[in-house]
Amino acid sequence: MPDRLSVDPGSPYYNADVLAHDVGIRFKGAEKTNVEEYCISEGWVRVTAGTARDRHGNPLTIKVFGPVEPYYREKK
């Protein structure tokens, strides 16, 4: 897993090859499904802030600090 990954195609940390797999994020031991970007070395995730949008139509995000554990989900 890369140290930093984003789901936004406009981001320099976007990686389509990694996102082609089912990536899961554990943040502070809890499964998160609304993560837009993460950084393992700096210990933070960006999560969406409800349904709010910025002036360009992108979801508003909040940076939250804590231990980040990305992993590939098992295919069932």
C-alpha positions, 0 to 999 in steps of 0.5 A: 500500500502506498504511504498516501492515497487519494480517491480524487482523480485530480490529486497527485496522490491518485493511483488507479492501479491501487484503487482497482482493488477493494481498499479498506481503511481502519482508522483508530481501530474502526472501519471507515467508508467515507475516506477521501484521502489518507497518509500513513506516515503523518497519521491522518485521514480526510473524511467527507463532512456530511453532504456539504459541497464546495463551490466546485461541487466537490465534497467538503472534507475534514482532516482527522489525526490518528493511526491509519491502517489501509488494507485490501479487502477480501473478495467473497 
